Amino acid sequence: MKPPVVASLTALALSTTLAFAWACNRATNNPQELTVAAASDLTAAFEEIGREFEANQKTKVVFVFGSTGMLTRQIENGAPIDL
């Protein structure tokens, strides 16, 4: 388990990144949804942050969890991932 300060910084970093991706996505694809790829070990934290982001921004966050290698290959092959 991460110390509270590290967990808070991680949450802040993800929230900021989601906000940035949301702003960029508004001008393109679907402004009502963001697709986020992340390593499986981040599932619990990211889903919690995603719920808060959705409530504040009224934008659905769809997570794709998996190994970083698999996610990298999917993105390289054109998977529709925003972040």
Backbone as JSON Lines, residues from 0, in Angstrom:
{"i":0,"aa":"M","n":[0.84,-1.18,0.0],"ca":[0.0,0.0,0.0],"c":[0.89,1.24,0.0]}
{"i":1,"aa":"K","n":[0.5,2.22,-0.82],"ca":[1.28,3.45,-0.93],"c":[1.04,4.35,0.27]}
{"i":2,"aa":"P","n":[2.07,5.09,0.7],"ca":[1.85,6.07,1.76],"c":[0.82,7.11,1.29]}
{"i":3,"aa":"P","n":[0.07,7.72,2.23],"ca":[-0.99,8.66,1.84],"c":[-0.52,9.8,0.95]}
{"i":4,"aa":"V","n":[0.69,10.31,1.18],"ca":[1.18,11.42,0.36],"c":[1.38,10.97,-1.08]}
{"i":5,"aa":"V","n":[1.96,9.79,-1.27],"ca":[2.18,9.27,-2.62],"c":[0.83,9.0,-3.3]}
{"i":6,"aa":"A","n":[-0.1,8.42,-2.56],"ca":[-1.42,8.15,-3.13],"c":[-2.11,9.45,-3.52]}
{"i":7,"aa":"S","n":[-2.0,10.49,-2.7],"ca":[-2.61,11.78,-3.02],"c":[-1.98,12.4,-4.25]}
{"i":8,"aa":"L","n":[-0.66,12.31,-4.37],"ca":[0.02,12.86,-5.54],"c":[-0.35,12.09,-6.79]}
{"i":9,"aa":"T","n":[-0.49,10.77,-6.67],"ca":[-0.9,9.95,-7.8],"c":[-2.31,10.34,-8.24]}
{"i":10,"aa":"A","n":[-3.21,10.51,-7.29],"ca":[-4.58,10.92,-7.61],"c":[-4.61,12.29,-8.27]}
{"i":11,"aa":"L","n":[-3.82,13.22,-7.76],"ca":[-3.76,14.55,-8.34],"c":[-3.22,14.5,-9.77]}
{"i":12,"aa":"A","n":[-2.18,13.71,-9.98],"ca":[-1.59,13.59,-11.31],"c":[-2.6,13.01,-12.3]}
{"i":13,"aa":"L","n":[-3.31,11.96,-11.9],"ca":[-4.29,11.36,-12.8],"c":[-5.44,12.31,-13.05]}
{"i":14,"aa":"S","n":[-5.92,12.98,-12.03],"ca":[-7.03,13.93,-12.21],"c":[-6.65,15.05,-13.16]}
{"i":15,"aa":"T","n":[-5.44,15.56,-13.02],"ca":[-4.96,16.62,-13.9],"c":[-4.85,16.11,-15.33]}
{"i":16,"aa":"T","n":[-4.33,14.91,-15.48],"ca":[-4.17,14.32,-16.81],"c":[-5.53,14.07,-17.45]}
{"i":17,"aa":"L","n":[-6.49,13.57,-16.67],"ca":[-7.83,13.37,-17.21],"c":[-8.44,14.68,-17.66]}
{"i":18,"aa":"A","n":[-8.27,15.72,-16.87],"ca":[-8.81,17.03,-17.24],"c":[-8.19,17.54,-18.54]}
{"i":19,"aa":"F","n":[-6.89,17.35,-18.69],"ca":[-6.2,17.76,-19.91],"c":[-6.71,16.97,-21.11]}
{"i":20,"aa":"A","n":[-6.82,15.65,-20.95],"ca":[-7.3,14.81,-22.05],"c":[-8.74,15.17,-22.4]}
{"i":21,"aa":"W","n":[-9.55,15.47,-21.39],"ca":[-10.94,15.87,-21.63],"c":[-10.99,17.14,-22.45]}
{"i":22,"aa":"A","n":[-10.15,18.11,-22.09],"ca":[-10.13,19.38,-22.82],"c":[-9.71,19.17,-24.27]}
{"i":23,"aa":"C","n":[-8.71,18.34,-24.49],"ca":[-8.27,18.04,-25.86],"c":[-9.34,17.29,-26.63]}
{"i":24,"aa":"N","n":[-10.01,16.38,-25.96],"ca":[-11.01,15.54,-26.61],"c":[-12.27,16.32,-26.98]}
{"i":25,"aa":"R","n":[-12.54,17.41,-26.3],"ca":[-13.74,18.21,-26.59],"c":[-13.73,18.71,-28.03]}
{"i":26,"aa":"A","n":[-12.54,18.99,-28.56],"ca":[-12.45,19.54,-29.91],"c":[-12.47,18.45,-30.98]}
{"i":27,"aa":"T","n":[-12.4,17.19,-30.56],"ca":[-12.35,16.09,-31.52],"c":[-13.46,15.09,-31.23]}
{"i":28,"aa":"N","n":[-13.16,13.85,-31.41],"ca":[-14.03,12.68,-31.24],"c":[-15.34,12.92,-30.49]}
{"i":29,"aa":"N","n":[-15.44,12.36,-29.32],"ca":[-16.68,12.4,-28.54],"c":[-16.43,13.14,-27.24]}
{"i":30,"aa":"P","n":[-16.93,14.35,-27.11],"ca":[-16.65,15.14,-25.91],"c":[-17.3,14.57,-24.65]}
{"i":31,"aa":"Q","n":[-18.15,13.58,-24.8],"ca":[-18.83,13.01,-23.64],"c":[-18.15,11.77,-23.09]}
{"i":32,"aa":"E","n":[-17.02,11.37,-23.67],"ca":[-16.37,10.13,-23.24],"c":[-14.87,10.18,-23.46]}
{"i":33,"aa":"L","n":[-14.11,9.66,-22.5],"ca":[-12.66,9.52,-22.61],"c":[-12.32,8.05,-22.43]}
{"i":34,"aa":"T","n":[-11.44,7.53,-23.27],"ca":[-10.97,6.16,-23.12],"c":[-9.55,6.21,-22.6]}
{"i":35,"aa":"V","n":[-9.33,5.55,-21.46],"ca":[-8.04,5.59,-20.76],"c":[-7.49,4.18,-20.65]}
{"i":36,"aa":"A","n":[-6.26,3.98,-21.13],"ca":[-5.57,2.7,-20.98],"c":[-4.64,2.79,-19.79]}
{"i":37,"aa":"A","n":[-4.63,1.75,-18.96],"ca":[-3.8,1.77,-17.76],"c":[-3.42,0.35,-17.36]}
{"i":38,"aa":"A","n":[-2.31,0.25,-16.65],"ca":[-1.86,-1.04,-16.14],"c":[-2.87,-1.61,-15.15]}
{"i":39,"aa":"S","n":[-3.01,-2.9,-15.15],"ca":[-4.01,-3.58,-14.31],"c":[-3.88,-3.26,-12.83]}
{"i":40,"aa":"D","n":[-2.66,-3.05,-12.36],"ca":[-2.49,-2.8,-10.93],"c":[-3.02,-1.44,-10.49]}
{"i":41,"aa":"L","n":[-3.46,-0.63,-11.43],"ca":[-4.02,0.69,-11.12],"c":[-5.55,0.7,-11.11]}
{"i":42,"aa":"T","n":[-6.15,-0.46,-11.3],"ca":[-7.61,-0.55,-11.45],"c":[-8.38,0.15,-10.33]}
{"i":43,"aa":"A","n":[-8.14,-0.22,-9.11],"ca":[-8.93,0.32,-7.99],"c":[-8.79,1.84,-7.89]}
{"i":44,"aa":"A","n":[-7.57,2.33,-7.94],"ca":[-7.34,3.77,-7.81],"c":[-7.93,4.53,-8.99]}
{"i":45,"aa":"F","n":[-7.72,4.05,-10.2],"ca":[-8.2,4.77,-11.37],"c":[-9.73,4.77,-11.44]}
{"i":46,"aa":"E","n":[-10.36,3.66,-11.07],"ca":[-11.81,3.63,-11.1],"c":[-12.4,4.62,-10.1]}
{"i":47,"aa":"E","n":[-11.78,4.74,-8.94],"ca":[-12.25,5.71,-7.95],"c":[-12.09,7.14,-8.46]}
{"i":48,"aa":"I","n":[-10.93,7.43,-9.03],"ca":[-10.69,8.77,-9.57],"c":[-11.61,9.02,-10.77]}
{"i":49,"aa":"G","n":[-11.83,8.0,-11.57],"ca":[-12.72,8.13,-12.72],"c":[-14.13,8.5,-12.31]}
{"i":50,"aa":"R","n":[-14.63,7.9,-11.24],"ca":[-15.98,8.23,-10.75],"c":[-16.06,9.7,-10.34]}
{"i":51,"aa":"E","n":[-15.03,10.17,-9.65],"ca":[-15.01,11.58,-9.24],"c":[-14.95,12.51,-10.46]}
{"i":52,"aa":"F","n":[-14.11,12.14,-11.43],"ca":[-13.99,12.94,-12.64],"c":[-15.32,13.0,-13.38]}
{"i":53,"aa":"E","n":[-15.98,11.84,-13.52],"ca":[-17.27,11.79,-14.2],"c":[-18.29,12.69,-13.52]}
{"i":54,"aa":"A","n":[-18.32,12.66,-12.19],"ca":[-19.27,13.47,-11.45],"c":[-19.01,14.96,-11.63]}
{"i":55,"aa":"N","n":[-17.74,15.34,-11.67],"ca":[-17.39,16.76,-11.79],"c":[-17.44,17.28,-13.22]}
{"i":56,"aa":"Q","n":[-17.07,16.46,-14.18],"ca":[-16.96,16.92,-15.57],"c":[-18.1,16.48,-16.47]}
{"i":57,"aa":"K","n":[-18.96,15.61,-15.96],"ca":[-20.08,15.08,-16.76],"c":[-19.58,14.42,-18.04]}
{"i":58,"aa":"T","n":[-18.43,13.76,-17.92],"ca":[-17.84,13.05,-19.04],"c":[-17.54,11.63,-18.59]}
{"i":59,"aa":"K","n":[-18.01,10.65,-19.34],"ca":[-17.8,9.25,-18.99],"c":[-16.33,8.88,-19.24]}
{"i":60,"aa":"V","n":[-15.76,8.14,-18.31],"ca":[-14.39,7.64,-18.46],"c":[-14.47,6.13,-18.63]}
{"i":61,"aa":"V","n":[-13.97,5.63,-19.76],"ca":[-13.94,4.21,-20.04],"c":[-12.5,3.75,-19.88]}
{"i":62,"aa":"F","n":[-12.29,2.81,-18.96],"ca":[-10.94,2.31,-18.72],"c":[-10.71,1.01,-19.46]}
{"i":63,"aa":"V","n":[-9.5,0.86,-19.99],"ca":[-9.04,-0.39,-20.59],"c":[-7.82,-0.78,-19.77]}
{"i":64,"aa":"F","n":[-7.95,-1.82,-18.95],"ca":[-6.83,-2.25,-18.11],"c":[-6.18,-3.48,-18.7]}
{"i":65,"aa":"G","n":[-4.87,-3.56,-18.56],"ca":[-4.11,-4.71,-19.04],"c":[-2.64,-4.51,-18.79]}
{"i":66,"aa":"S","n":[-1.84,-5.4,-19.35],"ca":[-0.39,-5.24,-19.21],"c":[0.06,-4.07,-20.08]}
{"i":67,"aa":"T","n":[1.09,-3.37,-19.63],"ca":[1.55,-2.21,-20.4],"c":[2.02,-2.61,-21.79]}
{"i":68,"aa":"G","n":[2.62,-3.79,-21.9],"ca":[3.06,-4.26,-23.21],"c":[1.9,-4.46,-24.17]}
{"i":69,"aa":"M","n":[0.84,-5.1,-23.67],"ca":[-0.33,-5.34,-24.5],"c":[-1.0,-4.02,-24.88]}
{"i":70,"aa":"L","n":[-1.13,-3.12,-23.92],"ca":[-1.75,-1.82,-24.2],"c":[-0.93,-1.03,-25.2]}
{"i":71,"aa":"T","n":[0.39,-1.08,-25.06],"ca":[1.27,-0.38,-26.01],"c":[1.05,-0.89,-27.42]}
{"i":72,"aa":"R","n":[1.0,-2.21,-27.58],"ca":[0.77,-2.79,-28.92],"c":[-0.58,-2.35,-29.48]}
{"i":73,"aa":"Q","n":[-1.61,-2.33,-28.62],"ca":[-2.93,-1.92,-29.09],"c":[-2.91,-0.47,-29.56]}
{"i":74,"aa":"I","n":[-2.26,0.4,-28.8],"ca":[-2.18,1.81,-29.19],"c":[-1.38,1.97,-30.48]}
{"i":75,"aa":"E","n":[-0.27,1.26,-30.57],"ca":[0.55,1.33,-31.79],"c":[-0.23,0.86,-33.01]}
{"i":76,"aa":"N","n":[-1.19,-0.02,-32.8],"ca":[-1.99,-0.55,-33.91],"c":[-3.31,0.2,-34.1]}
{"i":77,"aa":"G","n":[-3.41,1.37,-33.47],"ca":[-4.55,2.24,-33.74],"c":[-5.74,2.12,-32.81]}
{"i":78,"aa":"A","n":[-5.58,1.5,-31.65],"ca":[-6.7,1.42,-30.72],"c":[-7.14,2.84,-30.35]}
{"i":79,"aa":"P","n":[-8.43,3.07,-30.26],"ca":[-8.96,4.4,-29.99],"c":[-8.83,4.78,-28.51]}
{"i":80,"aa":"I","n":[-7.62,5.07,-28.09],"ca":[-7.32,5.43,-26.7],"c":[-7.02,6.92,-26.64]}
{"i":81,"aa":"D","n":[-7.66,7.63,-25.72],"ca":[-7.39,9.06,-25.56],"c":[-6.21,9.33,-24.65]}
{"i":82,"aa":"L","n":[-6.01,8.44,-23.67],"ca":[-4.98,8.66,-22.68],"c":[-4.39,7.37,-22.21]}
